Amino acid sequence: MATQAKDIPLLGYVDRLSGRPGDTLNFKVSSTSASPFRARLMRAISADPNPKGPGIIEEEADRYFTPARCASVHRPFAAGSYGIGRTGVSATPNAEVILSAHIYPTLQSEQVQSVIGIGRYDLSLHPGGGISLAVDGRAITLENALPLRQWYVIKARITRDSITVSQRPVGHKTTTAQEITGPGNTDLSLSGRPTIGAHLIDAVPAQQFNGKIEAPQILVDGQMLCQWDFASDISSRVVPAQSGPDLELINYPTRAVTGSAWDGSEMNWTHKPAHYAAIHFHPDDIYDFGWDTDFSYRLPQDIPSGVYVMRLSCDGHEDAIPFFVCPPSGQPKAKLCVLVSTFTYAIYGNHARPDYKPAWLDRIRDWNAYPHNPAEHPEYGLSTYNYHADGSGICHASHKRPLFNLRPGYLTFGEAICSGLRHFPADMHLIAWLHAKGIEYDIVTDRELHDDGVAAIAGYRAVTTGSHPEYHTSQTLDALRDYRDGGGHLLYLGGNGFYWRVALHPESEDMLEIRRAEDGIRAWAAEPGEYYNAFDGTYGGLWRRNGRAPQDLVGIGFAAQGEFFGDPYRRICTDPAYDWVFEGVENTLIGDYGYSGNGAAGFELDHMDYRLGTPQNAVLLAQSVTRDNGFMLVPEEQLTHLTNLTGGTAKEAMHADMVLIEYPGGGSVFATGSITFCGCLPWNGYKNDVSRLLQNVITHLLGAEH
C-alpha cells in the first residue's frame, strides 16, 4: 500500500546524478506544506559539518539557475515487488477455476501474503502460515502453517459444488498433502489483471508476498488462461506469457534465484535456466519512487564542471540534492579529472548501520548536520548493506529515491571522535582541498566511464578517485586500465577500491545489482547457487574472484578492516629519485591527525601483493604504522586460523601501502591504500604534511608530459 511520509516534510531526488551541458535533470519533490517550496542552485565545495573543520561551504550559482518557486505536493510512494499482467483477462467458466503455484515462503507475517490474485480470487498465505483462498471476501483456509524455506505446491480448485485448497511439499513423496474443502461458488466468473506476489485491492497492489514463487497458473475448465515460466528472460523486467498477458515486474523482485528443481548440479543460471524458474518477492523492495517531476533543469552550456547541490526550502524545512556536472564530451577544461563514485554512492544508499543509536541525533543537532538517518526511516528503502524483512540480503540499488546519506553534512558515524563522514561528504574533503589549493579540475562520474569508456577521461593528464571507489563494472575497470596504459596518470586516494563487481540492468541502467558471492568483507552472503548476476549473467562477488584483483589495476588491494580510526604512515622510500614526493614533508611519520578517523591510514587498508598483480617495479613510498588491535584481516586473505595467503602473520599483512608505479607507455599510478587519507587534507587550514605530499604528487603529474 502507499506509504505516507508524514514525518519528513520536505524531501526530493533527481532522476540522474550527473550530466553534461545541454542535458536535462528532472527534480522530484514531496512537500507537506501548503506553501510553495523554493529551489536554489549552489556549487558545493565542502560537506563537512564539523564545527572544528572546514564546515559546509557552498557558493551561490544563481547565474546558472534562476531560483524558482514550485507548488508543494505531498507525494506518496509504494513499496513491495510483484508481477502484474499488462492487460486484463476475463472468463465465465462452466465447471471450475484452478489457481496453482510453487512457493517458498520466507517470512510468516501478521498480514495476508498473496501468491496469485485475479479480480475476486486471491490465493494467499494466511497470517497463521497456512494456505488460504478468498473469493468475494469469503476465505477457505488450511490451519497447518507451512514451514519456512521449503518448497510447496499449492492449489485451489473452485467449482459450483465445492472449493478445495491443498498444499504439498515438493520432492517429499512420503509426506501426504493437506487439503480442506468448503462450499462451492455458484458464480465462477473472473475478470481483471492477474497479479503474482500481491493482490489488487481497490486497484492498489497490497498483501505482498515474502519469498519465492514459481510456475503460477490459472486454469478455466481445464484450459490454461494464464501461465508464466519464470525461467524465461531472466534478465528482463517482463516475463513473457505462455498463456494470457505478459507479466510486468514492479519494484524489481530478485531473479536468477534457485527454484524447486535446483539440485546443486549447476551454479550458473544461464546454463540451466529451468533450475532458476523462480522469482523472490519482498514487500520492502522499493527502488524507483516514480514521483512526478516538479521542475526540470537543462544544464547551461557555460556551467563549470563541478559538484552542485539543489537546495530546497519551505516553512523552515530544507533538503539538498547533490548532482555532478561533467564538461562537454571530449572537451576537458582542466588537466585534472576527479572521478566520482556514484555507483558506490547508490550501492550504499540509505545504509542503516547496525551500530546506529538515537543518541547520535544530539551531535546532528549541535552541528546542524543533515537531520535524517535511514535507521530511523527504513520505509524509504534501505541499502545493499542491509537485509530484507525476511532476512535475505538486499541486492538491488537505485538513486531514484531520496538517499539520506547522499547529502551534505550527513554523519555516518555519530559517535566518532572526528567528523565521522563517508562516501559523498567524505569525498568532498578532496574537493575542498582542490579549491583551497587553486587546482582546477573537471568532474566525471563512473556513469560516464561505464557508458563512454576511456573516451570519458581521455585528454586529462591525471585522473583521481575519491576515498572509496569500491563498486565497478567491467567497463569502468577497462576504461581506467586503458587510460593508465595509454599514458595517463591515475591517482587512487582511497581504500577498499575496485573490490565488488556490479551489473547494470539492461532495460533500466539506473538499477544496480550486487551478488555477495563466496567471500570478502560482506554485509550478507548470497545463497548457494545464486552467485551469478541476473542482470547480465556474469559471476558476481569480488573482482578478485573474477580474475581482476585491485592490485592488477592500481598495485594495491584490500587487506584489513578496522573501526573508524586511523594511524599515520611511516616514510619507507629513501631513494633520492623520489625525494620530490616528500619535499617539504619534515617528519618520518605522516598524517597522525585528520577529520576521518584522526589518522591518514585507517578504517580499510590496501596492501601490495605481487602474486595478485602488483608490478615488480612498484615503489613503496610509505606504509601505515597500524596499531596492534582494532583491525582484522579480510576473509579472502585468510586460509586457516594459523595461515594466511601472504605466508606471514595477520599483523604483517594488515597495513596500508602508499605506492608509486610507472607503466609502459608513460602512465603511472599513485595509490594511498586508505579510506581516511583524504580526511587529512583540510587539517590545519590545509597546511599539513599529507596536504603537501599530495600537492607535490599532483603538481608533478600535471606537469608531466605523456
N, C-alpha and C positions, 0 to 999 in steps of 0.2 A: 504494500500500500504506500501511498505518498507520505513522505516524512516531512513534517513541518519544522523548519529550522528556526523556531521561535527564539532560541537563546542566542543566536548570532544575528544582530540586527542589520549588519552590512557586510556583504561578502561577495567576491566575484572571482572570475578566472578569464583567461584569454585563450582563444582556440588554437593559437600556435605560439610557441615560446620564442621563436626567432623569425627574423625576416630581413629582407634587403629593401633598399629604397624602391618604391613602387608596389611593394606587397601590402596587402590589407590584413589587418589584425582585427578580430571581432571580439569585443568585450561583453561578457555576460554577467549580470549583477542581480543579486537579490537584496532588496531593501525593505524592511518592515515599516518604514516611516511613511507618513502621508505627504511629506515634503520631498521635493526633488533632491537627488544626490548630485554632488559636484565631482567632476573628474578633472585632474590636472596632471600634466606630464612633468616628471623630474628625471634628471640624469643622476644615477646612483654612483657614488664614489666610495662610501664606506657603509657597512651594515651592522657594525658592532655597537650595541647599546651600552656597553660597559662604561660607566662614568669615569673610570680611570684610564680608559683607552681613547681611541680616536673619535668615538661616538658615531652616530648615524649622520652621514654627510651626503646631502643631495643638492644639486644645482637646478634652478628653475630652467625649464625648457619650453616656455610659452611660445618662443619663436617657431617651434616645430609643431605645436599643437595648441590651438586656442582653447582655453579652459571652457568646459561645457557643463550644462545642467541637464539632467535627464530625469524623467518621471520615475519615481520609486515603484517597483513591482516586487511583491514578495513571491519568490519562485519556489515551488516545492520540487522535490526530486524523489525518485522511486528506486529503491534497492531491490535486489533479487534477480537472479538469472532464470530464464525459462525459454521455451520454444513456443512459437505461435504460428499457426497456419497463415500463409499470405492471403488466403481467401477463405471464405466460409464454405461449409458443406451443409446439406440438409438431406433428410431421408424420412420416409414413412414406412417403417418395417411392418411386415405382416406377422412375423413369428418371434424374432429375437434380435437383441443387440448384445454384442460381446466386446468388452474392453479388457485388454491384457497387456502386460509388460513384464520384463525382468527388472528387479530393483535391488539396490544395495544400499540400504538406509545407513546413515552415519550419525544421526542425532535424533534422540527422542525429544519431542518438543511438546509444550503445552498447547501448541497451535496445530490445527489440521494441516497436513502436508500433502498437497495434491500431486498425483502422478500423471493422470490423464483427465482432462476436462473438456467437455463439449456441451455447450448450452445447459440443459437441465441435469446432465450427468457429470458426476465428479467421483472418480476412483482415487482414493487417497489413503494416507496413513493417519490413523486416528491418534489423538493425543495419548491414548493408552498404549500405543505402539502396534495395534492390530490393523488389519486392512478393513476399509470401510467403503461402501458405495452409497452416495447420496443421490437421490432422484427427487427433484422438486422439494428439496429440504428434508425428505424422509430418508433416514440412514439405516443401512444394514451393516453391522459391524462384527468382526471377529474379535473376541476378547483377548485371545492369546497374543502377546506382544512379540513382534519379530526381533530376534537377536540382531544387534547391530553388526555391520561389516561382514555380512554374509549375503550371498545371492539367493533371491527367491523369485519364483514365477508367481505373479498374482493375476487373478482373473475375476471378472464379474460378468455373469450371464443374466440378462433380463428378458423375461418372456411375459406373456399376458397372465400366466398362471403362477410364476414364481421368480424370485431374484436369488441367485446363488453367488456367494463370494467365497473364493478359495485362495489359499496360499500354499506353495510347495517349495521346499528347498531345492536349489539347483545342484545336481550331482550327488544327492544323498538319497539313493534309491530305497534305503531301509527306513527312511523317515516318512511317515504317512502324511498325506495332505490334510489340511484343516479346511473346513468349509462350513458355511451356515446358509440356510435357506429361509427366505421370508416370503410374504405375499407378493404376488406379481403386480404388474402395472398394465392397466388396460390401454393406456396411451403410450406407445413406444417411440413416438416421433422424436427426432433430434434435429437441431439446427444451430449453427454458429461456427466460429473459428475455433478449431481444435487447439488445445494448449497442452504442453508437456512440461511438468515440473511446476505448474501453477494452475489456477482456475480463474476465469474471468467472473468477477462479481460486480454487477452494475458497470460492466465494460472495463473494469480496472483489474489488472492482474493481482492476485492475492494468493495466500496459502502456499508460498514457495517451498519446494522440497529440498531437504538436506540429503544429498547422496547421489548415487549413480543410477541412471535409468538406461535401459537397453530394450530394443525391439518392441516399441509401443505399437499397438494395433487397435483399430476399431472395425468390427465386422457387423454387417447388417444382413440378416437372412442368409448367412453363410458366404456372403460376398465381401471382399475387402473394401471398406470405404476409405480408410486412412491407414497408411503403413509407411514407416521410415526405417532405413538401415543406417544407424549412426556410424557405421564403418565407411560410409560414403563421404567423400570430400571433407576429410577431417580438418583440413586447414581453412575451411570456409566458415562463414557465419550463417550459411544457409545449408540445410540438409535437403537434398532432392528427394521428392516423394516417390515411393514405389506405387502408392495409390493415394489419391487425394491431393491436397495442396502442398507445395514445398513448405518447409518449416524454417522460419527465421528465428535465429538465436539472439536473445536480448541480454545485454549486460555480460556477454562473454562468459558463459559457463566453460568449464575446463574440458577440452577434448584430448585425444591421444592418451586416454586412461584405460587401464586394464578392464576388460569385460568378463562376463561369466564364463567364456570359453578359454580365457588365458590360463596357460599351464606352465609358464616359465620357459617354454621352448624357444621363444623369440622375444628379444628386448626392444627391437626396433619396429614400431608400428607400421612403418612403410613396407616392411617385408611380409607382414601377416595382419592386414587390417581387420580381419574377422575376429581376431583376439582383442581388438580395441574398439569394439562396436558399442561403446557406452559413452555417456556424457555425464560429467559430475556437476550437479547444480548446487548453488548456495543461495540462501535468502539474503546474504550480505554482499553478494557480488554487486559492485557499482563502480562504473568507470567513466561513462560519459553522461553528465547530468542532463544534457540536451536542453539547456536553457536557451531561450530566445536571445538574440543579440540586442543589447541596449544601445550600443553605439559602435561604429566601425572607425578605424584609424588607418588611413593609407599613408605609409611611411614616405615623407617627402624626399625628393632627390638630394637635398643638401643636408640631411640629418647625419651627423657624425656617427660612425660606428661606436658602440659602447653599450653599457648596461643602463636600462631605463626602468622607471617604475611609474605605473599609472596610479596616482594617489586618488582614492575615493574618500569623500567625507559627507556626512549627513547627520544632523541633530546630535553632534558631539561624538558620533561613531566614525571610525576610519578603517580603511583597508588599503593595502598596497600590493599591486600586481606587477611583478617583475617580468621583463622580456628583454631580448637581446637583439641589437641591430647590427647586422653584418654589412660590410661595404658592398658596392655593386659587384656582381660576379666578375672575376678576372681583373678587378681594378683595386689592388691593395693601396691603401692610403698611408701605410706605415711600414716600417721594416719588421716590426714585431707583431705576431698574432697571438692572442690569448684564446686557447681552445676551452670553451665552456662545456661542462659535462652534463648536458640536460638529460641524457639517458639515465645517468646516475641519480640526478635530482628526482626524476619521475619514479624510478625503482624504489627510492627511499620515501616517496611522497606520502605524507601523513603517517610516518613511523611512530606508533605508540610504544614508547620504550617501557620495558618491564620494570625498570627502576624508577619510573616517574612517581613523584609524590606531590600531593596538593600543596605542600609547603613551598614548592618552587614558585608558586604564584606570588609569594611575598617579594622575592627578588624581581620577578617580572614587573610588578607594580612599582617597586623602588627605582628600577632602571628605565621605566617607561618602555619596556620591551614589547615585542609582539604578544598580545594577551591570550591567544587561543592555543590549546595543545590538543593533538589528536587523541591523547589518552582520555581527555575529558569529552571528546566528541567523536566516538567511533562510528556514529551514524553517517559521517561524511565519507566513509570508506577508508580502510587502513592500507598499509604498505605491504610490499612483498617481504618485509621483515616481521610480519605478524601472521596470525592464524585466522582462518575462518572459524565461525562458531562451532563447527563440527570437529575442529582440531586439525583439519587439513591445511597445508601451507598455502598462502596466497601467492599465485604465480603470475598474475597479470597486473600491469600498471599502466596508468594513463594520466596525462596532465589536464584532461578535460573535466576538471572539477577543482574546487578550491583546495590547494595544498598549503596547509598551515606552515610547514617547515620550509617552504619556498617563499619566504617573506623576510624583508629587512628586520633585523632585531629579534629573530627567533632564537630562543635558547634551547639547545639540545640537552645540555647538562645543567640543570638548575641549581646544583649544589657545588659545582666545581669551583675551585679557588683560582678562577681565571674567567675569561668571557664565556666559555662553555659553548662555543659555536662549532657547527659542522656544515658541510656542503655549501649552499649558496652564501650564507652570511660569512662563513669562514673563507671562501674563495675571494670575497670582497676585500680581505686584508691585502691580497696581491694587487687588486685594482687600486686601492687607496695608495699603496706604495708607488705604483707607476705614476699616479698623479703627483704625489709628493716629490718624486724624483724628476718629473718633467719628461718621462719616457713615453713617446707616442706609441699607440697600439691600435690594432683592429680587433674586433671580436668575430670569431667563427665558432659555431657550436658543432657538436657531434652529429646533429641532424644534417647540416650541410656536408659534413665529412662523409656521412653514410651515403647521401644522395649523389654527391658530385665527385667523390673520391679525392685523389691528390690534387685535382684542379681547384678544390676549395681552399687550399693553403699554398698553392703554387705562387711563387713570386715573393714570399716572405723569407727574410734571411734567418729568422728564428721563429719557432712556434713553442709556446709554453703551455703546460697544463696548469690547473689549479691544484688544490690539496688532495683531491681524491677522485681520479678518473677511473673508477672501478669497473664499469659495465660497458662492454663494447660488442659490436658486430664484426663479422669478418671483413666487411667493407671499411670500417673505420680503422681496424688494425692494418689492413692492406695500404690504406692511404698514408698512415703515419710511417710505415716501413718504406714505402716508395718515396715519400718526402725525404726521409733520412738518407736513403741510398742514392737519391738524386742530388745530394749536396746540401740538404737542409740541416739546420741546427735545431735539435729537439731538446727542450728542457722539460724534465719531469720533476715537478716541485712537490710531489706528494708521496703517499704510501698506499699499499694495497691497491695499486693501479693495474689495469688491464687484466683483471682477475676472472670475472664471470662472463660467460657468453650469454647474450640476449638475442632474441629474434623479434622481428617486426612483423605484424600481421599483414598478409599480402593484400587484404582489402581495406585495411584501415591502419596505416603505418604510424598512427599516434598511439597504438596499442603495443606494449612490450610484453614479452614472455620470458620468464626465467625458470629453469628447472634446476633445482639444487641437488645435483646428482653426486653420488659416490662419496666425496669428502670435501675438505675445505672448511673454513670457518662459516658455519651455516646457521641461519635462524630457524630453519626446519629442514627436514630431509625428505626428498622426493620418495614416493612409494616405489618398491621394486617393480621394474617393468615400465616405469613412467619417467625415464631419463631423457627421452627424445622430445624435442620441441614439437608441439602441434602446429605451430605457425609455418615452419619450413622443413620439418623432418630431420633437422640436424641434431647431433648429440649435444645435450645441454651440459650445464655444470661449468667446471673450471676450464679456462683456456689452456691451462697447463695439461689437463687431461685430453684436450683436443690437439695436442702437439704444438701449442704456441704459448709456451711459458713466457711470462713478462721479461725474463732475462734475455730472451731472444730479441726483444724489441728495444729495451732500454737498459739492459745489462744487470738489472736487479729485479727481485721479485719477493712477494710476501713471505715473511719468515716468522714474525711474532706479533701477538695481540696482547694489549695490556689495558689497564684502566686509563682514564683520560688524564694522564700526566706525562711529562717529558723530561728528558735528560739532555745534557749538552753533547756535542760532538768533540772528539779529540782529533786534532790535525795529525794525519799519518804521513802524508807525502812531503818529503823534504827535497825532492828533485828541483833544482833551480829553474828547470824548464817550466815549472808550474807555479812559480812564485807569484805570477801575475794574478792567480786566483785569490791569493791571501794578502795582496797588497793592502796595507792599512789595517789589517787584522792583527792585533798585537798579541793576543793570548793564544795559547795552545788549545784551551777549552773554548768552544764556540757555542753560544746560544743557551746559556743556563738561565733563561728567562722566556717570557712570551705570553701572549694572550690566549694561546691554545696550549693548555697543559703545563704552562710555566717552563717549557723547555723545547728546544728545536727538534729533538728526536724523540717522539712519543706516540702513544696510543697504538699505532700499527706501523711496523717496521719492515723494510725490504732489505735483502742482502744479495750479494753476488753468489753465483753458482755456475762454474764453467760447464758442468755437465748439462745444465739446462739452457745454455746459450750465451752466457757472459763471454764476450770476446777475450782472447788471451791478452790483448793489448790494453784492456781496461785499466785505468789508473785509479787506485783507491786514494782519494783526496783526504777523507776524514771518516771516522767511524764513531758511532754513538757510544757513550760511556753508560751502558744500560745497567740500571740497578739490579741487584740480585733477586729481588722479589717484586712481583707485580705484573710479570709478563708470562705468557705461555707460548710454547711452540705451536705453530699451526698444524692441524692434523696431517696434512699431506707431507709434512717433513718428518713425522714421527713413525717409526716402524713398530717398536715394542716399548715396553716400559723401561727398557735398558738401551735401546739402539735407535739411532736417527739416520736419515738418509745422508747427512753430511759426514757420518762416521765419527763425529765428535760428540761432546756433551750438548745438551739443550742450551746451556748457558753460552757455549761457544757459537751457537747458531743464531742467538737472539740479539741482533744488533741491526742498526741502520747503516748502510754503506753509502757514502757520498762519492760518486764516481764521475769520471770524465772519460769518454771513449771517442776515438776518431774512427771513421768508417771509410772504406774505399769510395772514391767519388767526391771526397771533400766534406762530407757530412759529419755530424758529431751528435753525441748525447751527453747532457749534463743531468744527473739524477741525484736526488737527495734522500729518497727512501724513507720519508717520514711524513705522516699526515699533519703534524703540528709545525712543520718548518715555516710555512707562510705566516703563522701566528706571531712569529718573532719580528716580522718586518716593520710593523708600526711602533715597536717598543722605543721608548725614549725619543719620541718625536721623529722616528725613522732614522735615528742616528745610533747604530749599533753594529756589531761585527757581522751578524747574519745579513743585515741590510747591505753592508759594504761588500761582503763576499758576493752576493747575488748581483749587485751593481757591477762589480768587476767582470763577472762572467757575461752578463748581458751586454755590457759595453763592448767587450772583446768580440762576442759573437756577432753583434750587429755591425761591427766594423770589418768582420771577416769577409773575404771575397769567396764566392762559390767557385 
